[in-house]
Amino acid sequence: MDFAFKKSAKYFQLFGALIYHKMEKQEFTITLYTENSVGLIGRISGIFSRRKINIESLNTSPSEVEGIHRFTILINETEEVVRKLCRQLEKQIDILKAYFNTDDEIVWQEQALYKVPANVVTEKVYVERLLRQYGASTVVIRQDYIVFETAGHREEIDRLTEELNKYGLIEFVRGARIAIIKNSAGIHEKVLEFEKREPSPELIENEYLDKRDDVFTM
């Protein structure tokens, strides 16, 4: 009896931990494959706004398939909310597929540009070493400033920004997240499946094309 009670208690403990994990907010990256339609960004943003979900970052670019675009959206929400959100997004006529992933399931990067006083870089050895440490490369060199770019995770970019602020950082801008799903075959197969289910209508030739002389003869 005691053994059965302990086993049951352990089961409920694990079940509770699983429920808590699903209800806990965390970072999710949503990947959307879409047609390139006018006004689509506004409609997608509207879906997030109606659910009161804040978009942390949004990137849109061409995908691996010509004519299909890819949205990468970063949000902080519970798994249950994100799952329902993706189902709703897939109901949109211009959205072919929606995926959501945790940080462990993707390879992701963010890009940043830094505008730093030129004398700081040339005179401060520490700053030069710092930029090399974070893999920063030079984009523009001017007499009074130098622009560097770097790519990495948000924490790395934040640390570099914090350090450069100590040396008169002039400007800073960070790009939206871009991500590749680790266990994904891309959208090629999905497109082929879609075309099989909904093939384009056959081209019907004009039956009067070769009879124009007879048709237009008075």
C-alpha positions in Angstrom: 0.0 0.0 0.0 2.8 2.3 0.9 4.6 1.5 -2.3 1.5 2.2 -4.4 1.0 5.6 -2.6 4.6 6.6 -3.3 4.3 5.6 -6.9 1.1 7.6 -7.3 2.6 10.6 -5.5 5.6 10.5 -7.9 3.3 10.3 -10.9 1.3 13.4 -9.8 4.5 15.3 -9.1 5.8 14.6 -12.6 2.4 15.4 -14.1 2.3 18.7 -12.1 5.8 19.6 -13.3 4.8 19.0 -16.9 1.7 21.2 -16.6 3.8 23.9 -14.9 6.3 23.8 -17.7 3.6 24.2 -20.3 2.0 27.1 -18.4 5.4 28.9 -17.8 6.3 31.7 -20.2 9.5 31.3 -22.3 11.0 32.4 -25.5 9.5 30.8 -28.7 10.6 31.4 -32.2 7.7 31.2 -34.7 8.6 30.4 -38.3 5.9 31.2 -41.0 6.1 30.2 -44.7 3.9 32.5 -46.6 3.0 33.8 -50.1 4.3 37.3 -50.8 1.1 39.2 -50.4 0.4 42.9 -49.9 -0.8 43.7 -46.3 0.2 40.3 -44.9 2.5 41.8 -42.2 -0.4 43.9 -41.0 -2.8 41.0 -40.8 -0.2 38.9 -38.9 0.5 41.7 -36.5 -3.2 42.1 -36.0 -3.6 38.5 -34.9 -0.8 39.0 -32.2 -2.4 42.3 -31.1 -5.8 40.8 -30.6 -4.3 38.2 -28.4 -2.3 40.8 -26.5 1.0 39.1 -27.5 4.0 41.3 -27.8 6.4 40.7 -30.7 10.0 40.9 -29.5 11.4 40.8 -33.0 10.3 40.1 -36.5 12.3 39.3 -39.6 11.0 38.6 -43.1 13.0 37.3 -46.1 12.8 35.1 -49.1 12.9 31.4 -48.3 14.6 28.4 -50.0 11.6 28.1 -52.4 11.2 30.8 -55.0 8.0 32.9 -54.5 7.6 31.8 -50.8 8.6 34.1 -48.0 9.7 33.3 -44.5 8.8 35.2 -41.3 10.8 34.7 -38.1 9.0 36.0 -35.1 10.2 36.0 -31.5 7.7 36.1 -28.6 7.7 35.3 -24.9 4.6 33.1 -24.1 3.4 29.8 -22.8 3.5 26.7 -25.0 -0.3 26.4 -24.9 -0.8 30.0 -26.1 1.8 29.6 -28.9 0.3 26.3 -30.1 -3.2 27.9 -30.4 -1.6 31.0 -32.1 0.1 28.9 -34.8 -3.2 27.1 -35.5 -4.9 30.4 -36.0 -2.1 31.7 -38.2 -2.3 28.6 -40.4 -6.0 29.4 -41.1 -4.9 32.5 -43.0 -5.2 31.9 -46.7 -1.7 33.3 -47.5 0.2 31.3 -44.7 1.3 27.9 -45.9 2.8 26.6 -42.7 3.5 27.7 -39.1 6.2 26.2 -36.8 7.1 27.1 -33.2 10.3 26.1 -31.5 12.3 26.7 -28.3 15.8 28.1 -28.4 17.2 24.5 -28.0 15.5 23.4 -31.2 16.9 26.1 -33.5 20.2 27.6 -34.6 19.7 31.4 -34.3 21.7 34.6 -34.5 21.1 38.3 -34.2 23.2 41.0 -36.0 24.3 44.4 -34.6 26.0 47.5 -35.8 28.2 49.7 -33.5 29.4 53.2 -34.2 32.4 53.9 -32.0 34.7 57.0 -31.8 37.8 56.4 -34.0 40.3 57.6 -31.3 38.9 55.0 -28.8 39.7 52.2 -31.1 43.1 53.4 -32.1 44.2 54.5 -28.6 42.5 51.9 -26.3 44.1 48.5 -26.7 41.4 46.9 -24.6 38.6 48.1 -27.0 40.5 46.6 -30.0 40.8 43.3 -28.1 37.2 43.4 -27.1 36.0 43.8 -30.7 38.2 40.9 -31.8 37.0 38.7 -29.0 33.4 39.2 -30.2 34.3 38.7 -33.8 33.4 42.2 -34.8 34.4 43.2 -38.3 34.9 46.7 -39.7 32.2 48.1 -42.0 33.1 51.8 -42.3 36.2 53.8 -41.3 35.9 57.6 -41.0 38.2 60.1 -39.4 36.0 60.6 -36.4 34.2 57.2 -36.1 34.4 53.6 -37.0 31.3 51.3 -37.6 31.6 47.6 -36.7 29.2 44.7 -37.2 28.9 41.5 -35.2 26.5 38.5 -35.0 25.7 36.3 -32.1 23.2 35.6 -29.4 21.4 38.4 -27.6 23.4 38.0 -24.4 26.7 38.3 -26.3 25.5 41.5 -28.1 24.2 42.9 -24.8 27.6 42.3 -23.1 29.6 44.0 -25.9 27.1 46.9 -25.9 27.6 47.3 -22.2 31.4 47.4 -22.5 31.4 49.8 -25.5 29.1 52.2 -23.6 32.0 52.8 -21.2 34.0 54.1 -24.1 31.6 56.6 -25.7 29.5 54.3 -27.9 27.9 56.8 -30.4 25.2 54.6 -32.0 23.9 51.0 -31.7 21.3 49.0 -33.6 20.4 45.4 -33.4 18.6 43.4 -36.1 15.8 40.9 -35.7 16.4 37.3 -34.9 17.0 34.9 -37.8 16.8 31.1 -37.2 17.2 27.7 -38.8 15.2 24.8 -37.4 17.5 21.9 -36.5 15.1 19.0 -37.3 13.5 20.4 -40.4 13.6 19.4 -44.1 12.5 22.9 -45.2 9.4 23.8 -47.1 10.1 21.9 -50.3 8.2 18.7 -49.4 5.3 20.8 -48.0 5.0 22.7 -51.2 4.9 19.4 -53.2 2.2 18.0 -50.9 0.2 21.2 -51.3 0.4 21.0 -55.1 -0.7 17.4 -55.1 -3.7 18.2 -53.0 -4.6 21.4 -54.9 -3.2 21.2 -58.4 -3.4 24.3 -60.5 -6.3 24.2 -63.0 -5.5 22.9 -66.4 -5.0 25.5 -69.1 -8.0 25.5 -71.4 -7.1 26.7 -74.9 -9.5 29.0 -76.7 -11.5 26.6 -79.0 -12.0 29.5 -81.5 -8.3 30.3 -81.7 -7.7 28.6 -85.0 -11.1 29.7 -86.4 -10.7 33.5 -86.0 -11.3 34.1 -89.8 -14.7 32.3 -89.6 -15.7 33.9 -86.3 -14.9 37.5 -87.3 -16.2 37.2 -90.9 -19.3 39.3 -91.5 
